[in-house]
Structure formats: C-alpha cells, structure tokens
Amino acid sequence: MDQKRNDKAQISPRINCNDCAAVCCRLEVLCITETGVFRRFTRPNPGGVPSMDRLADGWCAALDRDSLRCRIYEQRPLICREFEEGGPDCIVERAAWSGD
C-alpha cells in the first residue's frame, strides 16, 4: 500500500469538525508559506516567520467563537490546511486535550 493510501486508512470517520471543541485552533501555527493570511491575525516571531496570533485565553485569533469555524478559511496557513479532520494529528491532539 502506498503512503498516501496508508495515511487515508488511519483517518477516523467518527471525528468531524462539526462536533469538535476546535482543539487544533489552540496549537501554535507558523505561517511558513504565503496564503494570504491577514496581518492582523499574525504576530512576529524572533526567527522571522510569523505565527497565527492567539488571544489571551489561547484560542486562534481567526476562530469565530460562536461557530468554532475559521474566519479566514480560504486564506488559512499551510499547517492548518494539512491538519486533516479525523487524521492522525487530529486524533493525537484531541486525546491530549481530553486527557485520554
């Protein structure tokens, strides 16, 4: 089985963004490529690569708190684009958040 098919096999169909607490929106996200993220949602870092700004409580500044949806979805950083719903990283972060 090739790697791409193997990765897809590890996706959990039980997990979806509609019933999630937006755990991924609390992670550190570096803007390593240009996707059009509005500067007001980023903060500078010592290494020169901006990251998504987070509010005082840890949530991403681009997260709509009412819907728990990204307000800049079409311009979201590459790391956010690659963080797959129900994928291995998603499962690990949800487990860490819930203490499982």
Z-matrix of the N, CA and C atoms (Angstrom, degrees):
N
C 1 1.455
C 2 1.524 1 107.96
N 3 1.332 2 117.72 1 131.19
C 4 1.460 3 119.09 2 179.13
C 5 1.527 4 110.61 3 -72.01
N 6 1.344 5 116.84 4 163.77
C 7 1.458 6 122.01 5 -173.80
C 8 1.526 7 112.32 6 -60.38
N 9 1.326 8 117.50 7 -41.60
C 10 1.467 9 120.37 8 -178.47
C 11 1.533 10 110.75 9 -62.01
N 12 1.312 11 117.56 10 -44.41
C 13 1.463 12 120.37 11 178.77
C 14 1.523 13 110.21 12 -67.47
N 15 1.336 14 117.35 13 -36.77
C 16 1.455 15 121.34 14 178.60
C 17 1.533 16 110.00 15 -63.72
N 18 1.342 17 117.57 16 -43.15
C 19 1.460 18 121.43 17 177.82
C 20 1.524 19 110.93 18 -60.90
N 21 1.319 20 117.02 19 -43.34
C 22 1.456 21 121.23 20 -179.71
C 23 1.523 22 110.75 21 -63.09
N 24 1.326 23 117.44 22 -33.37
C 25 1.453 24 121.16 23 -179.66
C 26 1.518 25 111.68 24 -66.83
N 27 1.333 26 118.32 25 -19.47
C 28 1.452 27 121.93 26 -177.30
C 29 1.526 28 112.89 27 -93.01
N 30 1.302 29 117.67 28 5.51
C 31 1.463 30 121.16 29 -179.86
C 32 1.528 31 109.01 30 -82.30
N 33 1.315 32 115.45 31 133.05
C 34 1.456 33 120.48 32 -179.72
C 35 1.523 34 110.10 33 -89.53
N 36 1.322 35 118.31 34 118.32
C 37 1.465 36 120.37 35 178.30
C 38 1.533 37 111.79 36 -71.34
N 39 1.332 38 117.97 37 -12.36
C 40 1.461 39 121.49 38 -179.18
C 41 1.521 40 112.00 39 -77.72
N 42 1.322 41 117.49 40 -16.95
C 43 1.458 42 121.09 41 -176.93
C 44 1.521 43 109.32 42 -104.01
N 45 1.321 44 115.86 43 128.62
C 46 1.461 45 118.91 44 172.30
C 47 1.517 46 109.12 45 -145.92
N 48 1.296 47 115.09 46 158.98
C 49 1.471 48 121.54 47 -175.18
C 50 1.525 49 112.56 48 -65.63
N 51 1.325 50 118.14 49 -21.19
C 52 1.460 51 120.83 50 -178.33
C 53 1.523 52 113.15 51 -67.70
N 54 1.344 53 117.36 52 -25.94
C 55 1.464 54 119.23 53 -179.08
C 56 1.532 55 111.40 54 -121.59
N 57 1.316 56 116.00 55 31.17
C 58 1.458 57 121.34 56 -177.07
C 59 1.529 58 110.35 57 -107.39
N 60 1.308 59 115.47 58 156.78
C 61 1.462 60 120.95 59 176.94
C 62 1.525 61 111.57 60 -90.69
N 63 1.322 62 117.58 61 19.63
C 64 1.467 63 123.52 62 178.50
C 65 1.529 64 111.81 63 56.46
N 66 1.313 65 116.05 64 42.70
C 67 1.465 66 121.24 65 -179.24
C 68 1.527 67 110.81 66 -57.00
N 69 1.312 68 118.08 67 -38.45
C 70 1.464 69 120.89 68 -178.46
C 71 1.533 70 111.50 69 -63.37
N 72 1.314 71 117.27 70 -22.29
C 73 1.465 72 121.07 71 -179.61
C 74 1.521 73 112.85 72 -81.20
N 75 1.328 74 116.74 73 9.74
C 76 1.459 75 121.99 74 174.70
C 77 1.532 76 110.56 75 -112.54
N 78 1.326 77 117.44 76 -2.15
C 79 1.461 78 121.74 77 -178.22
C 80 1.525 79 111.16 78 -82.99
N 81 1.317 80 116.72 79 154.90
C 82 1.471 81 122.18 80 174.13
C 83 1.523 82 107.92 81 -70.78
N 84 1.319 83 117.28 82 126.15
C 85 1.460 84 122.00 83 -178.04
C 86 1.518 85 109.63 84 -124.68
N 87 1.325 86 116.31 85 114.59
C 88 1.454 87 121.57 86 175.55
C 89 1.524 88 109.35 87 -86.71
N 90 1.303 89 116.41 88 140.77
C 91 1.468 90 122.12 89 177.84
C 92 1.526 91 107.50 90 -94.30
N 93 1.330 92 116.34 91 79.44
C 94 1.464 93 121.94 92 -172.80
C 95 1.524 94 113.55 93 -82.94
N 96 1.316 95 117.27 94 -13.84
C 97 1.464 96 121.69 95 175.53
C 98 1.528 97 108.04 96 -131.13
N 99 1.305 98 116.29 97 162.84
C 100 1.463 99 121.36 98 179.57
C 101 1.528 100 108.70 99 -88.08
N 102 1.321 101 116.56 100 112.54
C 103 1.463 102 121.06 101 177.43
C 104 1.517 103 111.75 102 -119.82
N 105 1.323 104 116.65 103 -0.82
C 106 1.447 105 120.56 104 -179.97
C 107 1.516 106 114.02 105 95.23
N 108 1.329 107 117.08 106 17.32
C 109 1.469 108 120.13 107 177.55
C 110 1.522 109 108.26 108 -59.35
N 111 1.311 110 116.32 109 129.00
C 112 1.455 111 121.03 110 179.07
C 113 1.526 112 109.51 111 -64.28
N 114 1.312 113 116.59 112 133.44
C 115 1.461 114 122.48 113 -176.89
C 116 1.526 115 112.57 114 -55.35
N 117 1.325 116 117.14 115 -31.10
C 118 1.469 117 119.35 116 -178.67
C 119 1.531 118 112.56 117 -65.49
N 120 1.334 119 117.23 118 -15.20
C 121 1.460 120 121.23 119 178.63
C 122 1.532 121 112.56 120 -98.23
N 123 1.327 122 117.68 121 3.49
C 124 1.460 123 120.25 122 -178.27
C 125 1.528 124 110.96 123 -117.61
N 126 1.316 125 114.94 124 166.57
C 127 1.463 126 121.27 125 174.28
C 128 1.525 127 107.54 126 -137.73
N 129 1.313 128 117.25 127 148.52
C 130 1.468 129 120.17 128 179.84
C 131 1.532 130 110.68 129 -73.95
N 132 1.303 131 115.28 130 153.93
C 133 1.459 132 122.61 131 175.44
C 134 1.515 133 108.83 132 -124.79
N 135 1.338 134 117.81 133 155.15
C 136 1.466 135 120.53 134 -179.40
C 137 1.531 136 113.86 135 -55.74
N 138 1.327 137 118.05 136 -32.39
C 139 1.463 138 121.50 137 -179.28
C 140 1.511 139 114.20 138 -77.25
N 141 1.333 140 117.01 139 -5.60
C 142 1.457 141 120.43 140 178.11
C 143 1.516 142 114.67 141 93.72
N 144 1.327 143 118.10 142 -11.14
C 145 1.461 144 120.79 143 178.14
C 146 1.524 145 107.56 144 -95.05
N 147 1.333 146 117.58 145 118.01
C 148 1.467 147 118.40 146 -178.96
C 149 1.528 148 111.14 147 -67.56
N 150 1.314 149 115.75 148 156.50
C 151 1.463 150 120.67 149 174.32
C 152 1.517 151 108.00 150 -124.14
N 153 1.307 152 115.45 151 163.74
C 154 1.456 153 119.54 152 175.51
C 155 1.515 154 107.67 153 -65.75
N 156 1.305 155 115.21 154 134.91
C 157 1.454 156 120.54 155 178.14
C 158 1.526 157 108.56 156 -71.85
N 159 1.318 158 115.01 157 147.58
C 160 1.455 159 120.05 158 175.18
C 161 1.517 160 108.20 159 -123.32
N 162 1.298 161 114.96 160 145.86
C 163 1.453 162 120.79 161 179.09
C 164 1.527 163 109.62 162 -74.42
N 165 1.297 164 117.22 163 170.70
C 166 1.468 165 122.23 164 -176.13
C 167 1.524 166 112.61 165 -55.47
N 168 1.329 167 117.59 166 -29.40
C 169 1.462 168 120.52 167 -179.02
C 170 1.533 169 113.39 168 -89.35
N 171 1.342 170 117.33 169 3.67
C 172 1.462 171 121.09 170 175.66
C 173 1.507 172 116.47 171 99.14
N 174 1.320 173 118.40 172 -11.73
C 175 1.463 174 120.62 173 -179.40
C 176 1.526 175 111.21 174 -77.33
N 177 1.321 176 116.32 175 147.58
C 178 1.463 177 122.52 176 176.08
C 179 1.525 178 109.12 177 -59.42
N 180 1.319 179 115.66 178 137.82
C 181 1.464 180 121.05 179 -178.77
C 182 1.525 181 112.47 180 -65.78
N 183 1.330 182 118.55 181 -18.74
C 184 1.465 183 121.52 182 -179.13
C 185 1.527 184 112.89 183 -91.45
N 186 1.318 185 117.25 184 -1.62
C 187 1.463 186 120.70 185 -178.95
C 188 1.522 187 110.58 186 -79.65
N 189 1.319 188 116.50 187 128.07
C 190 1.455 189 121.87 188 172.79
C 191 1.524 190 106.49 189 -78.33
N 192 1.310 191 117.08 190 113.94
C 193 1.461 192 121.65 191 -173.89
C 194 1.525 193 113.30 192 -67.26
N 195 1.308 194 118.44 193 -26.91
C 196 1.463 195 120.30 194 -179.11
C 197 1.521 196 112.52 195 -75.33
N 198 1.331 197 116.10 196 -42.70
C 199 1.464 198 119.99 197 -176.30
C 200 1.529 199 113.11 198 -100.29
N 201 1.335 200 117.38 199 -11.41
C 202 1.468 201 123.90 200 -172.72
C 203 1.526 202 110.70 201 55.56
N 204 1.312 203 115.44 202 38.90
C 205 1.467 204 122.85 203 176.95
C 206 1.521 205 109.09 204 -118.17
N 207 1.324 206 115.97 205 152.62
C 208 1.453 207 122.07 206 179.25
C 209 1.527 208 109.75 207 -73.71
N 210 1.340 209 115.76 208 128.67
C 211 1.466 210 120.46 209 179.11
C 212 1.521 211 112.16 210 -79.73
N 213 1.334 212 117.53 211 -12.29
C 214 1.476 213 120.95 212 -179.89
C 215 1.529 214 110.05 213 -122.88
N 216 1.313 215 116.96 214 36.33
C 217 1.460 216 122.51 215 -173.00
C 218 1.533 217 113.28 216 -48.78
N 219 1.309 218 117.79 217 -45.35
C 220 1.470 219 121.15 218 -178.67
C 221 1.525 220 112.33 219 -69.22
N 222 1.326 221 118.11 220 -22.37
C 223 1.460 222 122.22 221 -179.63
C 224 1.532 223 111.89 222 -109.32
N 225 1.323 224 118.80 223 8.93
C 226 1.466 225 121.47 224 -174.63
C 227 1.524 226 111.63 225 -59.35
N 228 1.336 227 116.79 226 153.13
C 229 1.472 228 121.18 227 -178.97
C 230 1.528 229 112.56 228 -63.13
N 231 1.313 230 115.40 229 159.16
C 232 1.463 231 121.88 230 179.85
C 233 1.527 232 111.15 231 -55.91
N 234 1.312 233 117.83 232 -42.12
C 235 1.467 234 120.76 233 -179.14
C 236 1.530 235 110.23 234 -58.99
N 237 1.306 236 117.33 235 -40.53
C 238 1.461 237 120.66 236 177.59
C 239 1.527 238 110.98 237 -66.66
N 240 1.318 239 116.60 238 -37.81
C 241 1.469 240 120.99 239 178.92
C 242 1.522 241 111.78 240 -64.26
N 243 1.335 242 116.04 241 -34.25
C 244 1.461 243 120.35 242 -177.11
C 245 1.528 244 113.11 243 -86.83
N 246 1.307 245 117.66 244 -12.82
C 247 1.465 246 121.83 245 179.12
C 248 1.518 247 107.17 246 -78.72
N 249 1.311 248 116.45 247 99.34
C 250 1.461 249 121.55 248 -169.65
C 251 1.530 250 113.31 249 -85.54
N 252 1.299 251 114.68 250 131.22
C 253 1.457 252 121.72 251 176.72
C 254 1.528 253 110.35 252 -53.44
N 255 1.333 254 116.98 253 119.68
C 256 1.457 255 121.56 254 179.25
C 257 1.514 256 114.21 255 77.11
N 258 1.353 257 117.74 256 3.63
C 259 1.460 258 121.49 257 179.94
C 260 1.524 259 111.52 258 -79.04
N 261 1.322 260 116.59 259 177.77
C 262 1.468 261 120.70 260 -176.81
C 263 1.528 262 113.87 261 -55.30
N 264 1.338 263 118.58 262 -44.51
C 265 1.461 264 120.53 263 179.87
C 266 1.527 265 110.80 264 -65.00
N 267 1.306 266 117.14 265 -40.21
C 268 1.455 267 123.07 266 178.59
C 269 1.535 268 109.77 267 -60.58
N 270 1.309 269 116.78 268 -46.72
C 271 1.467 270 121.59 269 -179.17
C 272 1.524 271 110.83 270 -61.76
N 273 1.330 272 116.57 271 -44.50
C 274 1.468 273 121.09 272 -179.98
C 275 1.522 274 110.79 273 -62.48
N 276 1.329 275 117.77 274 -46.93
C 277 1.459 276 121.05 275 -178.00
C 278 1.525 277 112.26 276 -66.60
N 279 1.327 278 117.14 277 -39.08
C 280 1.469 279 119.93 278 177.33
C 281 1.518 280 110.87 279 -64.25
N 282 1.345 281 116.61 280 -41.14
C 283 1.470 282 120.36 281 179.13
C 284 1.526 283 110.73 282 -64.97
N 285 1.331 284 116.72 283 -41.64
C 286 1.468 285 120.72 284 179.35
C 287 1.527 286 110.19 285 -63.86
N 288 1.318 287 116.67 286 -40.04
C 289 1.466 288 121.46 287 -178.52
C 290 1.530 289 111.01 288 -67.12
N 291 1.332 290 115.74 289 -41.12
C 292 1.465 291 118.95 290 -176.53
C 293 1.530 292 112.40 291 -85.01
N 294 1.335 293 116.72 292 -9.74
C 295 1.456 294 120.54 293 178.98
C 296 1.519 295 113.67 294 84.66
N 297 1.331 296 117.54 295 13.71
C 298 1.481 297 120.70 296 178.71
C 299 1.512 298 111.86 297 -73.35
